[in-house]
Amino acid sequence: MISINQLLLNSETGLYRHDVSNIIEAIEKADIHDHEFLFLIDEPLWMIRSACREKNLPAACTEITNNYVKTLATFRKVGESLRQRFPGSGIIHIESWAELTIQKQQRPHDHVIMLDDAEFLGFDCYGDIDSCGSHEYGYRNQIEYGTWVWDTMLELESHKPINRKLFLVPGSFLMDEDSNDIDKLLEQLGFYACATSIR
């Protein structure tokens, strides 16, 4: 797995570029180009929202108002270029729980926005299973966040089937607790396994 969204972010606008030539060149120089890769796009929508809120970048703020239309198109091009150069490779989009929460607060009856051309979709919330979040945005069971992503995934799959899958990120790596607590990690992995088998 190779995380790439920071390499594509334009810090002056808070938006992403679709030119992946530097990424392709770096992989070719590393002499690992005959492999399949999973390219991670980590919290891209939250990064745009942060650029709007913290830096007041107009392009980022407009992109949020427009439901990330340019960003979705940009990452479609990114995925197309990377899959063309590295056949068998794919895209994984992990979005911040906070971004999903804000989307649901603003548009409670709509699906959350996720990259529509990614083979794997997921979210991250590093906290307890039953109550993950923050005082500012509230706390939810991680199943609720997962259900939002799952519903979006099914909707996307119904329009353009590419065999999307839900990618689960265990929330056991807490900043205020022992991150090496193997029992807590196993508990959360077991919970996710049980929850996904029910869906």
Helices and strands as residue ranges (DSSP letters): E 2-3, H 5-8, E 9-10, E 15-16, H 21-29, E 38-42, H 44-55, H 58-65, H 69-85, E 90-96, H 97-106, E 120-124, E 132-134, E 138-140, H 142-159, E 165-168, H 182-198
